[in-house]
Structures are given as C-alpha cells and as structure tokens.
Amino acid sequence: MRILRDPAALAAEALQRRARGERVGFVPTMGFLHAGHTSLMDIARPRCDWLVTSIYVNPLQFGPTEDLDRYPRDPQGDAEKCSAHGVDVLFMPDTLYAPDHSTTVKVGGLQEVLCGAKRPGHFDGVTTVVARLFGVVQPNLAVFGEKDFQQLAVIRRMVRDLAMGVEVIGGPLVRDADGLALSSRNAYLSPEQRRRALSLSRALRAMAAAAGDGAADPGALLALGAAQLDVDALDYLELRDPDTLAPYLGGPGPVRAFVAARLGPTRLIDNLAIEFTA
Amino acid sequence: MRILRDPAALAAEALQRRARGERVGFVPTMGFLHAGHTSLMDIARPRCDWLVTSIYVNPLQFGPTEDLDRYPRDPQGDAEKCSAHGVDVLFMPDTLYAPDHSTTVKVGGLQEVLCGAKRPGHFDGVTTVVARLFGVVQPNLAVFGEKDFQQLAVIRRMVRDLAMGVEVIGGPLVRDADGLALSSRNAYLSPEQRRRALSLSRALRAMAAAAGDGAADPGALLALGAAQLDVDALDYLELRDPDTLAPYLGGPGPVRAFVAARLGPTRLIDNLAIEFTA
C-alpha cells in the first residue's frame, strides 16, 4: 500500500488507470478507522481493480462550535488497517482546498431535515468535499456507510443530479456486540456515557420490534422509542422514508427510524429499518 | 455526425471511449449557432479524438423575466454547422434534469459581480448545467467563448475547486466585420438597434486605444467609454482583473473592460483586453 498526499499526483494516476480501463474503487473517511470503515473497504475490494481510501477531516462540514479541532486521529493505526483490508492507495492530503476555494455543491430538500436541520451547512460541506474527492480519485464506485444514512441519501442525489457516473454503494451499519453503532466519536465517551449511549440502539430496536408485532401508529412508535432513551439531550427521533427522507405519516411503504442525541458534549446518531407486519 | 438525445446513452458511450484512452472534446452551447460557436469547435477538433457539441437552452440560467421562452432556435441549421465543423455527436436532450433535481453548484465571489449582480441565480444555473453536462460527456477538454468572459472565469474556478479534470480552453470572441460581438441574441435587434449596438464595441475600443496612448486613470477611461455608448439602458461598464474579476483601481497588471447594455428588451454584452503602455 502506498500513501499519497498530493491531490494532483493521485488525480494523474487515476486518470491513467481509467484510460487503461481499470475500475477504481473509493472509500472516503475522516480516519480513526473502526470495523465500520474496514467493512466498506471489504465491500469495495472485490468490485474494483484499484482501491483508494482517503482520510481527511474536512473542515467544511464542521460547524464553528463543533469538534473539528479535537476530532480523534490515529494515522499509523489507520494505515495498518487500510493495508490489512487491501487498500492500494491511502490518500491523506494535508489540505484539500485552494486558499481561495469558492465552490459549493448544495443538495436541496434532502439535506434540510434530520442532521441537516441541526447542523447548518454540514451537508454542503459533505457534498462539496465528496465532489472534489470524486474529481481527484475518479472512482467508478464509492462505498459509504449506512451509519450516516442521510449523508448516503444526499450523496446519491448529488451523483444522480450531476451525472457523476459513480456507483454509490451503501455499507450496512456495524455495531459493537452490545448494540452500540460504531463511531469514531465513541472514543469521546466515558464508561458511564457509553452505557447510557446504548439507549439509542435500544430505542430503535424497541420500535422495530413493536412494528414487527403489529404496532402501526407512528406517534405511538415514537413514544415507545423515546421512553427507552437515556441521554442528556435529544436532537431528534423520527420515522422517515429511506429514499426521500419525507416524514412517515403511516401506511405501507419502507420506513426508517433515525435518532440523534447528546451524551455530555458528544453527539451520536443511529438508524434502523422499520418493517411493519402485513 | 450522430444526433443523441438521451443523456444516459451518451454517458455510456463516453465512459467506454474514455476507458479506451480516447480524448473527448466538448463544446456546450444553447444553439442558434454562429461563427463564434463554430470557432470553438474548430479549436476543439484537433485536440480530441471524439468531439461532442451540446445544444440545450438551460432553464436554470434564465431569470423569471428573461427570454427563455423566446430564445432563438434553429436545430436543422445548427446540425448542418456542427457537421461541417467536424462534430462527432450533437447532443440535443429534450430535458436534462430529473423532475426532482435538487443539486446546485455555486461559485462564490466571481459570480457576484458584473452579470451575476444583474442576473441573480444566472451563474448558479450555468455552473450547475455545466457540471451535469461534464458528468454526461466526461470531456478531457471543453471550449467556452470569451464573449461570456465572466462565465469562463466562473467555470474555470468550478473546475479547479471540484478537481473536475477538464482542460478549460477559452476561445477568442468573434465579431462581425463592423465590430459587433456575435451573439444569438443579435437576432432580436431591429436594423436601428443593431446600428446603435455597435456603440458597445466602439466604447471598448476607445478605452483600449486611449490606454495604448498613455491614459491610465480608470475613471477617465470609463468616462471616455461611456461617452461612446448609444443604448437604452446601461447595466455596467467596468474595468476588472481578468482572472479574479476584482475592480481595477489603477496601476500595472492585466485589465479587461466589460460592458452590458440594453437595446429595447435585448441585453447585449461585450468585453475587451485593455493594455496600458509601459
């Protein structure tokens, strides 16, 4: 595995490979890699000839009061994990933007709810960095985790609308044995906070179980989930269409439950498919 | 020459050609082609293996009171001109956007002055359609006319910021023998308006001549140009840096003069390099 830091060098090599007919796979990350990230590499690996993973803590997607400066980092451990999971090039740019960078890619609608409503500008930062990374890496396919389910929906929309020609693959959320969704931000949690953080997945599972047992009223499901939560602040607990992210108002059709909450200063998110009995 | 209307079919062929190492050239237009457009094809032709021209009157770049509905069209004549200038594929989509298209590409700064100040949202529409067209056509190089000088600057910035990997080439502005900058919108002009429209290029030439003769004060140059104008309404007459589009305040360095004005309902633009004597 090679480590590249220069976007222009990576873009030049990607261009050559594409012109030789190679398939380029891509897993963009912000580093501090865990089994959720490496599962995305395992999805991409058999689907491409050349696998690129990026590690870049993108300042554009952090708000002024968020954790950009203390976001956890472990470049050496990350490189070992990438190498063990078949990555050909680990792209770790020192910076990704020109000093006078002035272009923003914005997806309307989808990015205005859930985390977008709570983190103004966050998804503009995500779509802008992903567009630029796609420009550098020129992937045929890219894998994003379903942990950031809204991010995946927003990126799919951007790729469709701008005809980017990248196959976007969602990788299933990976949990610890006790149910906690893996997140680099779990490193912030005290043992006590980590125990209470289990209430997010517990709430989602309770809702899914009740739906499987015949419960169908959205309000009753949400109340049932909320009763499970043991957090310091709830950002949202919602039922939405997994494709359009429109609020779920009842009836058939695919539904996903989304939760975001804070334990101390740490903001955690989780989501789960809700399947109603016929 | 083939005519294609389906974006997906064009994208699939472009992908195959790129994967075989072919160089794809692209000249995007809104049709009603004149010698300015065909000069761009002549620039692109020897630089690529496969030349695509698009004709699409992009609704996103027209304001609600602008001339979208009456923009002139001549598909048959356009096809003949493209064929005569070596175009391989003429892309004429019926529509280019999904009904729920929701992605916008925005270039800050550069698009806020000159035409951007007078046509709110215009350049967002331009950058969004060009990003999508680049996605479909996957060009190695694209040629844009210097007639739309600000558009060229905005597109160069977008391509750089999003690492699109497209070589953007500016084609020199083409004028009629009497000096009028070629424009599809010249078709709107009455003979009287056309005569008065010559005052745009006359104003720019007067400014360039005075600078060449030693005039250096920006205010005096602008007054000299304005005195030449015979128009119904002046949108702007300005001196700016050709790269950053920052206002020219005097001193050395490259300078470009920009003018936009109305003759009746028709809005015309022109621009010219200003070279000062040492």
Interface residues (C-beta under 8 A of the other chain):
Chain A: P7 A11 L15 R18 A19 R20 G21 Y97 A98 D100 H101 S102 T103 T104 V105 K106 V107 G108 G109 L110 T127 T128 A131 R132 G135 V136 Q138 R157 M158 R160 D161 L162 A163 M164 G165
Chain B: P7 A11 L15 R18 A19 R20 G21 Y97 A98 D100 H101 S102 T103 T104 V105 K106 V107 G108 G109 L110 T127 T128 A131 R132 L133 G135 V136 Q138 R157 M158 R160 D161 L162 A163 M164 G165
